[in-house]
Amino acid sequence: MARVPLRFGVCALALGLAVTGCTTSADDTGGKDGGKKVKVSIATSSDPTSLDPQLGTVAADFVFARMLDDQLVRRDDKGKIIPGLASRWKADAKTAEFTIRSDAKCTDGTKVTASGVAKVLTRFADPATKSTAASQVFGPGAKVTATGDDATGTVSVKLDKPWSDLLYGLALPQAGIVCPAALDKPELLKSGKKGAGTGAYYIQSAEPGARYTLNAVEGYTGWATYKNMPKGTVPDVVEMPVIQSEATMANNLAAGTLDYAAFTGPDVARFVKNDKFTINPAPIVRMMVVFNERKGHPGADAKVREAVARSLDRKAFNRAVTRGSGTLMSSITDASVPCANKNESLLAKTDPAAAKDVLKGMKIKLVGTNAVASGSGNEYVQAALKAAGADVSLRNADSATWGNDVISNKGDWDLTVLPNLNLTNLLTTPASLFAGPGPADGGRNFPGTRNTDFEQGFGAAMATTDEAAKCAAWDKAQKALLTRFDVVPMATVNLNYTTAARVSIAAPDGLLAPETVRVAP
């Protein structure tokens, strides 16, 4: 099978990005079957903001979640739901029942029980947990009842209103099942050490800002059944050094100290036409401009949002960020996603001269992540708005800081360039960023958007499993969001997965599964 290099959290953000790479080695401290330990190094561009999967917001969080915690279900190479901790299930838009695998265990060997899983799901859905992913999994503002029957090994989930993407939500890394013991011991959950999770690895040691060392769980049996599952040895140890620069990643890859990495910027050019490396581009980063619409911010005014939209040119943005290799978007995702809007007449026409009437002299705080092409998209937006007369300050932040300040809405920001990594490849993932409660109240609506027509269309789409009806509802929702200028679609950005020898990793449905990393014989 073709090897696919690891990149963030699925590499996936829903929201921020992390660059990854790996190298292999062995030592004499005793590995599987009494042989040498097999080591792999996977670099992350930032520390995780949380090792609690339900509180993850940025790419590094999702990488660690996939390594440390299993989900009830997974998605395979074709997007089909397949077993995870659950061996079988049945579901509709408001209910689901899962049968937990009899051999499922926590990383310390403790048996995974149905009642324990129900406890985790109840805590996940509780607004007091303030999980921004809960609305993506269960629906914005949903009331969730989860119960477990240890005698039958079944977990039942009931929603107070329909959410037809429940199974897809439960396959996300944010829906990773931690062990109940970790809920009773906050420090254990915070550390990710043995006994905290249900996944294939646990954290042996952590040096924030430097590296994290993960050990494989002895006797782990929960491997996925992807069609293109990598062959080779499961690493005994996975080291995850923190490396922010793509240039440094490229240097290490070229020097042979990394076996794979992913690039959003020009450093990938060093590996083009080099038969020692394989480059697999994946256009899974969807870029869009999003406003803080809360009172006191410029984006609270629809006229300002429209003026910003008219200041921007998708083609110019695409050239600045991808050198023209991206795909122009006409919605909150690209046209490859089912039901995505393709009607470009709903977008604002670029007209910087008209925008000056509104933006001249206006102060705008632009905060963006530098994880995509070193923040070149943020710089383009700043320059375009300045040309339209606005006074724009730009802060290019690392992924973790951006996630805290913008996605968690704990910082002072007016505008951001959002790199949305759509882990489900459905409209639900980006749409849930613009509906329901905000991060302070446990929701995903970081911009503070209030668009009744959008929310009605969104709700109708999630209330049906009929594909034609669902797309009709999505059409209404997207039109409301785009014509109110709550979001300005820009372009996709390729993650250029660049792979060297010896290491393989699965990419089900085009999204990386870091826990499947293997070392070839």
C-alpha positions in Angstrom: 0.0 0.0 0.0 1.1 3.6 -0.5 2.5 5.1 2.7 0.9 8.2 4.0 2.8 10.5 6.4 1.3 11.7 9.6 0.1 15.2 10.1 -2.0 16.6 12.7 -4.9 15.1 14.4 -5.9 13.5 11.9 -4.3 14.8 11.3 -7.0 17.4 12.3 -9.1 21.1 13.9 -11.4 20.9 13.6 -9.4 23.8 14.1 -5.7 24.4 14.4 -2.8 22.6 12.6 0.2 20.7 13.6 3.0 19.6 11.4 4.2 16.0 12.0 7.0 13.7 11.1 8.7 10.6 12.4 11.9 8.6 12.5 12.6 5.1 13.7 15.3 3.6 15.8 15.9 0.8 18.3 17.6 0.4 21.6 18.7 -2.6 23.7 16.3 -2.1 26.6 14.0 -4.9 25.6 11.1 -4.7 23.3 8.5 -7.1 21.9 9.5 -10.8 22.1 12.6 -9.8 24.1 14.1 -7.9 21.1 15.1 -4.3 20.7 12.5 -1.6 21.4 11.2 -0.1 18.2 10.9 3.7 18.4 9.1 6.2 16.2 9.3 10.0 16.4 6.2 12.0 15.5 6.7 15.8 15.7 4.0 18.2 16.7 4.1 21.9 16.0 2.6 22.7 19.4 1.9 21.3 22.8 -1.6 19.9 23.3 -3.9 22.3 25.0 -5.5 19.4 26.8 -5.0 15.6 27.0 -8.7 15.3 27.8 -10.1 14.4 24.4 -13.4 16.1 25.1 -11.7 19.4 25.7 -9.5 19.3 22.6 -9.7 22.3 20.2 -6.5 22.2 18.1 -4.6 19.8 16.0 -2.1 18.6 18.6 -5.0 17.7 20.9 -6.6 15.5 18.2 -3.3 13.7 17.5 -2.9 12.8 21.2 -6.6 11.9 21.5 -6.2 9.3 18.7 -3.1 7.9 20.3 -4.4 7.7 23.9 -8.2 7.0 23.5 -10.4 4.8 21.4 -13.8 5.9 20.1 -17.0 3.8 20.3 -16.9 3.6 16.5 -14.5 4.6 13.7 -14.7 5.5 10.0 -13.0 3.4 7.4 -11.3 4.2 4.1 -14.6 4.9 2.4 -16.2 6.8 5.3 -18.2 3.8 6.5 -18.8 3.4 10.2 -16.8 0.4 11.6 -16.2 -1.0 15.1 -14.1 0.8 17.8 -14.8 0.0 21.4 -18.2 -1.1 20.3 -18.5 -4.4 18.3 -22.0 -3.6 17.0 -24.6 -0.9 17.2 -27.9 0.4 15.9 -28.9 4.0 15.6 -31.4 6.5 14.2 -31.5 10.4 14.4 -32.4 10.4 18.2 -31.1 7.1 19.7 -28.2 4.7 19.5 -27.3 1.5 21.3 -23.7 0.1 21.4 -22.4 -3.3 22.5 -19.0 -2.9 24.1 -16.3 -5.4 23.0 -15.7 -8.0 25.6 -11.9 -7.6 25.3 -11.9 -3.8 25.6 -9.6 -2.5 28.3 -8.1 0.7 29.7 -4.4 1.2 29.3 -3.7 -0.2 32.8 -5.6 -3.4 31.9 -8.9 -2.5 33.7 -11.9 -3.8 31.8 -14.0 -1.2 29.9 -17.6 -1.5 31.1 -20.9 -0.2 29.7 -21.6 1.8 32.8 -18.2 3.4 32.6 -18.7 4.4 29.0 -22.1 5.9 29.9 -20.4 7.9 32.7 -17.9 9.3 30.2 -20.6 10.2 27.6 -22.8 11.8 30.3 -19.8 14.0 31.4 -19.0 14.8 27.8 -22.5 16.1 27.1 -22.8 18.0 30.4 -22.7 21.8 29.7 -20.6 22.1 32.9 -17.8 20.2 31.1 -17.6 23.0 28.6 -16.6 20.7 25.7 -16.7 22.6 22.5 -17.0 19.3 20.7 -20.2 18.2 22.4 -22.4 20.2 20.1 -20.6 18.7 17.1 -21.2 15.2 18.4 -24.7 15.5 19.9 -26.0 18.7 18.3 -26.0 22.3 19.6 -27.6 22.6 23.0 -28.7 18.9 23.0 -29.8 17.2 26.2 -28.3 13.7 26.3 -29.1 10.7 28.3 -26.6 7.9 28.4 -27.1 4.7 30.3 -25.0 1.5 30.6 -26.0 -2.1 31.3 -23.0 -4.1 32.4 -24.9 -7.4 32.3 -25.5 -7.1 28.6 -22.5 -4.8 27.9 -24.7 -2.3 26.1 -24.7 1.5 26.2 -27.8 3.5 25.2 -27.7 7.1 24.1 -30.9 9.2 23.7 -31.1 12.8 22.4 -33.9 15.3 23.1 -33.9 16.4 19.4 -32.7 14.7 16.2 -29.0 14.7 15.2 -28.6 12.4 12.2 -24.8 12.6 12.3 -24.5 11.1 15.8 -22.5 8.1 14.7 -20.1 10.3 12.7 -19.7 12.5 15.7 -18.9 9.6 18.0 -16.1 8.6 15.5 -14.3 11.9 16.1 -11.1 12.0 18.2 -12.9 14.4 20.6 -15.3 11.6 21.4 -12.5 9.4 22.7 -13.5 7.3 25.7 -11.3 7.9 28.7 -11.4 5.5 31.7 -13.8 6.3 34.6 -10.8 6.3 37.0 -9.4 9.3 35.1 -12.7 11.2 35.7 -12.2 10.6 39.5 -8.6 11.6 39.4 -8.2 14.9 37.4 -4.4 14.7 37.6 -4.4 11.3 35.9 -6.6 12.6 33.1 -4.4 15.7 32.7 -1.3 13.6 32.5 -2.5 10.9 30.0 -0.5 8.3 31.9 -1.3 4.6 32.2 -4.9 4.1 33.2 -6.2 7.4 31.9 -7.3 6.2 28.4 -8.5 3.2 26.4 -6.2 3.6 23.4 -3.1 1.9 22.0 -0.7 4.2 23.9 -0.2 6.1 27.1 2.1 8.9 28.1 5.3 7.8 29.9 6.8 11.2 30.3 6.1 14.8 29.2 8.3 17.8 28.8 6.0 20.7 27.6 7.7 22.7 24.9 10.2 19.9 24.2 8.8 16.4 23.8 6.3 13.8 24.9 7.1 10.0 25.1 4.4 7.5 24.6 4.5 3.8 25.4 2.5 1.1 23.6 -0.1 -0.8 25.6 0.9 -4.4 26.0 -1.7 -6.8 24.7 -3.8 -4.1 23.0 -6.4 -5.7 20.8 -8.5 -2.8 19.6 -6.9 -2.2 16.2 -9.1 -0.8 13.4 -10.1 -2.9 10.4 -9.2 -0.4 7.7 -8.9 -1.9 4.2 -5.5 -0.2 3.7 -4.1 -1.0 7.2 -0.3 -0.5 7.2 1.9 -3.7 7.6 4.9 -3.9 9.8 5.8 -3.5 13.5 3.8 -1.6 16.1 6.3 0.8 17.7 7.1 0.1 21.4 7.7 3.8 21.9 6.5 6.9 20.1 8.3 10.2 20.8 6.6 13.4 19.9 9.0 16.4 19.9 7.5 19.9 19.6 8.8 21.5 16.4 7.1 24.6 15.2 8.9 25.4 11.9 8.1 23.7 8.7 11.6 24.6 7.5 13.1 22.7 10.5 10.8 19.8 9.7 12.1 19.8 6.1 15.7 19.9 7.3 15.1 17.0 9.6 13.3 15.0 6.9 16.1 15.6 4.4 18.7 14.6 7.0 17.0 11.3 7.6 16.0 12.1 11.2 12.3 12.1 10.2 10.5 9.5 8.1 7.5 11.5 7.2 6.1 15.1 7.6 3.4 17.2 6.2 3.8 20.7 4.7 1.4 23.5 3.9 4.1 25.9 2.7 6.9 26.0 0.1 9.3 23.6 2.0 7.6 20.7 0.3 9.3 21.7 -3.0 12.6 20.3 -1.6 11.2 16.8 -2.0 9.5 17.1 -5.4 11.1 14.7 -8.0 13.1 13.0 -5.3 12.6 9.3 -5.5 13.5 8.9 -1.8 10.2 10.5 -0.9 6.5 10.2 -1.8 4.3 13.3 -1.8 0.6 12.8 -1.4 -1.4 16.1 -1.4 -4.7 16.2 0.5 -6.8 19.3 0.1 -8.4 19.0 3.6 -7.7 22.4 5.0 -10.6 24.7 4.3 -9.8 28.4 4.8 -12.4 31.0 5.5 -12.6 34.4 7.1 -14.7 34.6 10.3 -15.8 37.5 12.4 -16.2 38.0 16.1 -19.9 39.1 16.1 -20.2 40.0 19.7 -21.3 43.4 20.8 -18.4 45.9 20.7 -16.6 44.2 17.8 -16.7 45.5 14.2 -18.1 42.2 13.0 -21.3 42.8 15.0 -22.4 45.1 12.1 -23.5 43.3 8.9 -22.4 46.2 6.8 -18.8 45.8 8.2 -18.9 42.1 7.4 -20.0 42.8 3.9 -17.3 45.5 3.4 -14.6 43.0 4.6 -16.0 40.4 2.2 -15.8 42.9 -0.7 -12.2 43.7 0.2 -11.1 40.1 -0.3 -10.3 38.2 -3.5 -10.3 34.4 -3.3 -8.0 34.0 -6.2 -5.5 36.4 -4.7 -5.7 34.6 -1.4 -5.2 31.3 -3.1 -2.1 32.6 -4.9 -0.7 34.1 -1.6 -1.2 30.9 0.4 -0.9 28.0 -2.1 0.6 29.6 -5.2 -2.7 28.8 -6.9 -2.8 25.1 -6.1 -5.8 25.3 -3.8 -9.5 25.0 -4.8 -11.7 28.1 -4.5 -14.5 27.6 -2.0 -18.1 28.9 -2.3 -19.3 27.7 1.1 -18.0 26.7 4.5 -16.3 23.7 2.8 -15.3 22.8 -0.7 -17.5 21.2 -3.4 -16.3 17.7 -2.6 -18.5 17.5 0.5 -22.1 16.3 0.0 -24.7 19.1 -0.2 -22.0 21.9 -0.3 -23.1 25.1 -2.0 -21.9 25.6 -5.6 -23.8 28.8 -6.3 -21.2 31.5 -6.4 -23.8 34.2 -6.9 -24.4 34.0 -3.1 -20.9 35.4 -2.5 -20.0 39.1 -2.3 -18.3 40.5 -5.4 -14.8 41.9 -4.8 -15.0 45.7 -4.7 -12.4 47.3 -2.5 -13.4 50.8 -3.6 -17.0 50.3 -2.3 -15.6 48.8 0.9 -13.6 51.9 1.7 -16.8 53.8 2.5 -17.3 51.6 5.5 -13.8 50.5 6.5 -11.8 53.7 6.2 -10.0 54.3 9.5 -11.7 51.3 11.3 -9.5 49.5 13.8 -9.6 45.7 13.3 -7.7 43.1 15.4 -6.8 40.2 13.2 -5.6 37.1 15.0 -4.6 34.0 13.0 -2.6 30.8 13.3 0.8 30.6 11.7 0.5 26.8 11.3 -0.7 27.1 7.6 1.9 28.4 5.2 3.5 30.4 8.0 0.5 32.6 8.3 0.6 34.0 4.7 -3.2 33.9 4.5 -3.4 36.2 7.5 -0.9 38.6 5.9 -2.9 38.7 2.7 -6.1 39.6 4.6 -4.3 42.3 6.5 -2.9 43.8 3.4 -6.3 43.7 1.6 -8.1 45.3 4.4 -5.4 48.0 4.7 -5.8 48.7 1.0 -9.5 49.2 1.7 -8.7 51.8 4.4 -8.9 49.8 7.6 -6.4 50.1 10.4 -5.5 46.4 10.9 -3.2 44.9 13.5 -2.1 41.4 12.9 -1.0 38.8 15.4 0.3 35.5 13.9 0.1 33.1 16.8 1.1 29.5 17.2 -1.7 26.9 17.0 -2.2 26.5 20.7 -2.3 30.2 21.4 -4.6 30.9 18.5 -6.9 28.1 19.7 -7.0 29.5 23.2 -7.6 33.1 22.1 -9.9 32.6 19.2 -11.5 29.1 19.2 -12.0 29.2 23.0 -12.7 33.0 22.7 -10.4 33.8 25.6 -8.5 36.5 23.8 -9.2 39.9 22.2 -9.9 39.4 18.5 -12.2 40.8 15.8 -11.3 38.7 12.7 -9.6 35.4 12.1 -8.6 33.3 9.1 -10.0 29.9 10.0 -8.2 26.7 8.8 -11.0 24.2 9.2 -9.9 20.6 9.1 -13.2 18.8 8.6 -12.7 15.5 10.3 -16.1 14.1 9.1 -16.0 15.5 5.5 -19.6 16.5 6.2 -21.2 20.0 6.4 -22.0 19.4 10.0 -18.4 20.0 11.2 -18.0 23.6 10.0 -21.7 24.4 10.4 -21.6 23.6 14.1 -19.1 26.5 14.5 -21.9 29.0 13.8 -24.8 27.7 15.8 -25.7 27.1 19.5 -23.8 28.2 22.6 -20.3 29.7 22.6 -17.2 28.1 24.2 -17.9 29.7 27.6 -21.1 27.7 27.7 -19.7 24.5 26.3 -20.5 25.1 22.6 -18.5 25.5 19.4 -19.9 28.8 18.3 -16.7 30.7 18.8 -17.7 33.7 16.6 -20.9 34.3 18.6 -23.0 34.0 15.4 -26.8 34.5 15.7 -28.5 33.6 12.4 -32.0 32.3 12.8 -32.5 31.2 9.2 -29.2 29.3 9.2 -30.0 27.5 12.5 -33.4 26.5 11.1 -31.9 25.1 8.0 -29.2 23.4 10.0 -31.7 21.8 12.3 -33.9 20.6 9.4 -30.8 19.0 7.8 -30.0 17.1 11.0 -33.6 16.0 11.6 -33.7 13.8 8.5 -31.9 10.8 7.0 -33.4 11.4 3.5 -30.5 12.7 1.4 -32.6 14.9 -0.9 -34.4 16.6 2.0 -31.1 17.0 3.8 -29.5 18.8 0.9 -32.5 21.1 0.5 -32.2 22.1 4.1 -28.5 22.6 3.8 -29.1 24.9 0.8 -31.3 27.1 3.0 -28.7 27.1 5.8 -25.7 27.9 3.6 -27.6 30.7 1.8 -28.5 32.3 5.1 -24.9 32.2 6.3 -23.3 33.5 3.1 -25.8 36.3 2.3 -25.5 37.6 5.9 -21.7 37.6 5.5 -21.2 35.6 8.7 -18.3 33.8 6.9 -16.2 34.6 3.8 -15.1 31.4 2.0 -11.6 31.5 0.6 -9.8 28.4 -0.7 -8.5 24.9 0.3 -4.9 24.3 1.2 -3.2 21.0 0.5 -1.5 19.1 3.3 1.5 17.7 1.4 2.2 14.4 3.1 5.8 13.7 2.4 6.9 10.2 3.2 10.3 8.6 3.4 11.1 4.9 3.8 10.3 2.5 6.7 7.2 4.1 8.1 3.6 3.7 7.0 0.3 5.0 8.5 -3.3 4.6 7.7 -5.4 7.5 6.3 -9.0 6.4 6.5 -11.3 8.6 4.5 -8.3 10.8 3.7 -7.7 11.6 7.3 -4.6 10.5 9.2 -4.9 7.9 12.0 -1.6 8.4 14.0 -2.2 5.3 16.2 -1.7 3.1 13.1 1.9 4.0 12.5 4.0 1.0 11.6 7.6 0.3 10.9 8.4 -1.9 7.9 10.6 -4.9 8.3 
